Amino acid sequence: MILTLLLMQGQALAPMDFTDLLPGDPGEKTINIGGRFMEDFSFFSGGEDTEAALGTTFDDGAEVRRARIRVFGDLSQNIAYKMEYDWAGGTASLKDAYLEFTVDSVGKVVVGHQFEPFGMGVQTSSRFITFIERSTLSEAFAPDRNMGISATRATDAWTVSGGLFRDTDSQGKTADEGWGATARAVFRPIYQDKGRSLVHLGVAASYRQADGMSQFRARPESNSLPRFVDTGELTADQVTLINLEAAWQEGPFHAMFEYTMADLTDDTGGVEPSFTGMSIQGGWFLTGENRGYSTGNGVWSRVKPRTLALHDGDEGSGAWEVALRYSNLDLTEATTVSDELDTITAALNWYLNNNTRIMLDVTQADLDSLDSTTIVSLRFAFDF
């Protein structure tokens, strides 16, 4: 009955008290249901030389990019939980699955399958990113989600987090003997009006035991295309990742910059390449809104339109945003990669309400020795 009412209303289930149903510690225990759905349509032109080099063709198409359901809530005053699965692609994959403890002398302690604290771009939820896909450096370098334990402490001025992790696959199982130690620190010299006026500066590092092999690769910011650059499996015993990040927001204007470097170490004395990536982007809300910001994790959060579009009794147009991004990924120290991957993306976003948006991206992806591919992507998305 609860799930039926949830689907009928199309919104998150309000917290409910089921203390009497679960014996144990006294206190309010809650359960919430949420989710997200993203349908993408992609169109391609050019790139004939790239198609030939990759041995494939770039066909227009559509896909369900994300189809997730999550359950989250509280088990007691200072213990929370979250479980989330994604059914896009026909196979269920584990996303977040953890317990979260609030400890006065430490802050927030999370145990389970979670994002490693590395980079602003990858840690910003796909519900709140400005472009349909994250930048190439996020795909190539960021550790993403793994099983582990982390701790985070935050104020309005700073956020510090770190943890130990084991590499896991999409089912949350240990993939190999790899492990990592990751930490991130963010300083906000300016934070006013809940982030409407913001300066964000951050640095992150990750030391990874690579179990003898490592690989870096990326698509041209379109999930419907193959990976344009791929190092293949490289001999490496350790990988060190460094990320620098900066973000700025002043009213309806916002910008973000990230730079990532990866250094490989081979204990056998073999080749030890270094790889780099950078991304810079800026945006403007034509209707005067701003991006939301979370000091707890030091990431962007929800955009809240000033008016609602297609809403009875409201003549508003929702929120409209334009944005531009340039990304560069350099994996050329690997013998299998001859070109840097450069991408330029222009975006137009329409936020109909807090939970629904339509996104249009036009991307130019370049491989110098081959040619350019033009990508037009359209997304219809909602979350609850």
MODA-V465133 format. One record per residue. RES is the residue in one small letter. SS is DSSP state (alpha for helix, beta for strand, coil for the rest). PHI is phi in radians with two decimals (none if undefined). OMEGA is omega in whole degrees, -180 to 180 (none if undefined). Layout:
BEGIN
res = {RES	RES}
ss = {SS	SS}
phi = {PHI	PHI}
omega = {OMEGA	OMEGA}
END
This chain:
BEGIN
res = {m	i	l	t	l	l	l	m	q	g	q	a	l	a	p	m	d	f	t	d	l	l	p	g	d	p	g	e	k	t	i	n	i	g	g	r	f	m	e	d	f	s	f	f	s	g	g	e	d	t	e	a	a	l	g	t	t	f	d	d	g	a	e	v	r	r	a	r	i	r	v	f	g	d	l	s	q	n	i	a	y	k	m	e	y	d	w	a	g	g	t	a	s	l	k	d	a	y	l	e	f	t	v	d	s	v	g	k	v	v	v	g	h	q	f	e	p	f	g	m	g	v	q	t	s	s	r	f	i	t	f	i	e	r	s	t	l	s	e	a	f	a	p	d	r	n	m	g	i	s	a	t	r	a	t	d	a	w	t	v	s	g	g	l	f	r	d	t	d	s	q	g	k	t	a	d	e	g	w	g	a	t	a	r	a	v	f	r	p	i	y	q	d	k	g	r	s	l	v	h	l	g	v	a	a	s	y	r	q	a	d	g	m	s	q	f	r	a	r	p	e	s	n	s	l	p	r	f	v	d	t	g	e	l	t	a	d	q	v	t	l	i	n	l	e	a	a	w	q	e	g	p	f	h	a	m	f	e	y	t	m	a	d	l	t	d	d	t	g	g	v	e	p	s	f	t	g	m	s	i	q	g	g	w	f	l	t	g	e	n	r	g	y	s	t	g	n	g	v	w	s	r	v	k	p	r	t	l	a	l	h	d	g	d	e	g	s	g	a	w	e	v	a	l	r	y	s	n	l	d	l	t	e	a	t	t	v	s	d	e	l	d	t	i	t	a	a	l	n	w	y	l	n	n	n	t	r	i	m	l	d	v	t	q	a	d	l	d	s	l	d	s	t	t	i	v	s	l	r	f	a	f	d	f}
ss = {coil	alpha	alpha	alpha	alpha	alpha	alpha	alpha	alpha	coil	coil	coil	coil	coil	coil	coil	coil	coil	alpha	alpha	alpha	coil	coil	coil	coil	coil	coil	coil	coil	coil	coil	beta	beta	beta	beta	beta	beta	beta	beta	beta	beta	beta	beta	beta	beta	beta	coil	alpha	alpha	alpha	alpha	alpha	alpha	alpha	coil	coil	coil	coil	coil	coil	beta	beta	beta	beta	beta	beta	beta	beta	beta	beta	beta	beta	beta	beta	beta	beta	coil	coil	beta	beta	beta	beta	beta	beta	beta	beta	coil	alpha	alpha	alpha	coil	coil	beta	beta	beta	beta	beta	beta	beta	beta	beta	beta	beta	coil	coil	coil	beta	beta	beta	beta	beta	beta	beta	beta	beta	coil	coil	coil	coil	alpha	alpha	alpha	alpha	coil	coil	coil	coil	coil	coil	coil	coil	coil	coil	coil	coil	alpha	alpha	alpha	alpha	alpha	alpha	coil	coil	coil	beta	beta	beta	beta	beta	beta	beta	beta	beta	beta	coil	coil	coil	beta	beta	beta	beta	beta	beta	beta	beta	beta	beta	beta	coil	coil	coil	coil	coil	beta	beta	beta	beta	beta	beta	beta	beta	beta	beta	beta	beta	beta	beta	beta	beta	beta	beta	beta	alpha	alpha	alpha	coil	beta	beta	beta	beta	beta	beta	beta	beta	beta	beta	beta	beta	beta	beta	beta	beta	beta	beta	coil	coil	beta	beta	beta	coil	coil	coil	coil	coil	coil	coil	beta	beta	beta	beta	coil	coil	coil	beta	beta	beta	beta	beta	beta	beta	beta	beta	beta	beta	beta	beta	beta	beta	beta	beta	coil	coil	beta	beta	beta	beta	beta	beta	beta	beta	beta	beta	beta	beta	beta	coil	coil	coil	coil	coil	coil	coil	coil	beta	beta	beta	beta	beta	beta	beta	beta	beta	beta	beta	beta	coil	coil	coil	coil	coil	coil	beta	beta	beta	coil	coil	coil	coil	beta	beta	beta	coil	coil	coil	coil	coil	coil	coil	coil	coil	beta	coil	coil	beta	coil	coil	coil	coil	beta	beta	beta	beta	beta	beta	beta	beta	beta	beta	beta	beta	coil	coil	coil	coil	coil	coil	coil	coil	coil	coil	beta	beta	beta	beta	beta	beta	beta	beta	beta	beta	beta	beta	beta	coil	coil	beta	beta	beta	beta	beta	beta	beta	beta	beta	beta	beta	beta	coil	coil	coil	coil	beta	beta	beta	beta	beta	beta	beta	beta	beta	beta	beta	beta	coil}
phi = {none	-1.07	-1.15	-1.10	-1.07	-1.04	-1.18	-1.18	-1.49	1.15	-2.57	-1.09	-1.19	-1.15	-0.97	-2.26	-1.59	-2.15	-0.96	-1.22	-1.47	-2.08	-1.23	2.36	-1.08	-1.22	2.23	-1.33	-2.01	-2.21	-2.37	-2.20	-2.02	-2.50	-3.10	-2.62	-2.45	-2.39	-1.94	-2.00	-2.17	-2.23	-2.36	-2.25	-2.54	1.26	1.31	-1.10	-1.16	-1.16	-1.00	-1.11	-1.15	-1.56	1.21	-2.61	-2.19	-1.69	-1.81	-1.02	-3.08	-2.40	-2.69	-1.45	-1.30	-2.51	-2.56	-2.06	-2.19	-2.28	-2.13	-2.67	2.92	-2.04	-1.80	-2.86	-1.04	-2.12	-2.28	-2.13	-2.52	-2.70	-2.39	-2.51	-2.15	-2.02	-1.81	-1.12	1.51	1.55	-2.21	-1.21	-2.20	-1.36	-1.90	-1.54	-2.75	-2.74	-1.82	-2.17	-1.92	-1.76	-2.06	-0.95	-1.45	-2.06	2.18	-1.70	-1.99	-2.07	-2.16	2.39	-1.48	-2.76	-1.17	-1.31	-1.34	-2.51	1.51	-1.38	-1.11	-1.32	-1.44	-1.22	-1.00	-1.08	-1.24	-2.15	-1.23	-1.34	-1.88	-1.06	-2.12	-1.23	-1.21	-1.07	-1.19	-1.12	-1.17	-1.31	-1.98	-1.12	-1.12	1.15	-1.60	-2.64	-1.47	3.09	-2.27	-2.41	-2.34	-2.36	-2.29	-2.52	-2.29	-1.14	-1.62	-2.70	-2.39	-2.22	-2.55	-2.94	-3.02	-2.02	-2.46	-1.90	-1.13	-2.31	-1.60	-1.21	-1.78	1.40	-1.68	-1.07	-1.44	-2.80	-1.55	-1.22	-2.61	-2.58	-2.07	-2.27	-2.53	-2.56	-2.30	-2.20	-2.11	-2.05	-1.14	-2.28	-2.63	-2.37	0.94	1.01	1.71	-1.14	-2.02	-2.59	-2.24	-2.18	-2.24	-2.55	-2.51	-2.44	-2.50	-2.46	-1.82	-2.21	-1.49	-1.53	1.02	1.61	-2.43	-2.65	-2.59	-2.29	-2.83	-2.81	-1.49	-1.45	1.05	-2.56	-1.25	-1.49	-1.83	-1.24	-1.27	-1.34	-2.26	-2.70	-1.30	1.21	-1.33	-1.95	-1.25	-2.76	-1.70	-2.39	-2.26	-1.97	-1.97	-2.20	-2.26	-1.96	-2.49	-2.61	-2.48	-2.48	-2.55	-2.45	1.07	-1.38	-1.73	-2.56	-2.64	-2.63	-2.34	-2.44	-2.37	-2.22	-2.23	-2.15	-2.00	-1.80	-2.13	-2.05	-1.17	-1.49	1.53	-1.37	-1.13	-2.18	-1.31	-2.16	-2.23	-2.43	-2.68	-2.54	-2.60	-2.36	-2.53	-2.57	-2.61	-2.55	-1.49	-1.13	-1.74	1.66	-1.27	-2.48	-1.26	-1.26	-2.54	-1.91	-1.27	-1.06	-2.03	1.16	-2.45	-1.22	-2.35	-1.21	-1.54	-2.05	-1.06	-1.28	-2.29	-1.84	-1.62	0.94	-2.11	-1.01	1.42	-2.21	-1.67	-1.29	-1.94	1.29	-1.89	-2.10	-2.37	-2.05	-2.66	-2.47	-2.44	-2.11	-2.28	-2.35	-2.27	-2.02	-2.00	-1.27	-1.29	-1.51	-1.13	-1.47	-2.06	-1.79	-2.18	-1.30	-1.81	-1.96	-2.32	-2.17	-2.23	-1.89	-2.26	-2.28	-2.11	-2.09	-1.68	-1.26	-2.77	-1.08	-2.12	-2.33	-2.64	-2.10	-2.17	-2.22	-2.10	-2.14	-2.14	-1.96	-1.94	-2.12	-2.05	-0.96	-1.42	-1.96	-2.79	-1.87	-2.10	-1.74	-2.15	-2.00	-2.18	-2.25	-2.23	-1.96	-2.44	-2.55	-2.49	-2.56}
omega = {180	-179	178	178	179	-177	178	-177	178	179	-177	177	179	178	177	-178	175	179	-176	-178	-177	179	178	-177	175	180	-177	176	-174	174	178	177	176	179	177	178	-179	179	-176	173	-174	180	-174	173	-177	176	-178	179	178	176	-179	-179	-179	178	-178	174	180	-175	175	-180	180	177	168	-175	178	175	-169	169	178	175	-177	180	-178	173	173	-174	-175	178	179	-180	174	175	-178	176	177	-180	178	180	176	179	-180	177	-178	174	178	174	-173	168	180	-179	174	-177	-173	-174	-176	-175	-180	178	-177	179	179	-177	-168	172	169	-176	-176	174	179	-176	-176	-179	174	-176	176	175	-171	180	-176	-177	-177	176	174	-177	-179	-178	177	179	-174	-167	-170	-179	180	-177	174	179	179	178	-179	176	-180	175	-173	168	175	-175	-175	174	179	180	179	180	176	-172	170	179	-179	179	-175	176	179	179	178	-177	180	-180	-178	175	-178	171	-171	179	-179	177	-180	177	180	178	175	174	-176	175	178	176	178	168	-168	164	-174	178	-176	176	179	178	177	174	-173	173	-166	178	173	-179	176	-177	178	-177	-178	170	179	178	173	-178	-179	-179	175	178	-178	179	-176	-180	-168	-179	-179	176	-178	176	176	174	176	180	175	179	174	-177	176	178	-179	174	175	-176	-176	-179	178	180	178	178	174	175	-179	177	177	177	180	177	179	-177	179	179	179	-180	-179	-176	172	-180	-180	174	177	178	176	-177	176	-179	-177	175	-178	-177	170	179	173	176	172	-179	179	176	-178	179	-180	-177	173	178	-166	170	-179	-179	178	177	-179	177	177	-177	-179	178	180	-178	-178	-178	-173	179	178	-176	170	-177	-180	-180	171	179	175	177	-176	177	-169	175	170	-175	-178	-176	-177	-175	165	177	178	178	173	-177	172	-174	171	-177	176	178	-177	176	-178	-169	-176	177	175	-174	176	178	170	-173	172	-179	-173	165	-167	-175	179	180	-178	177	177	-176	173	-176	179	-179	169	-172	170	174	-179	none}
END
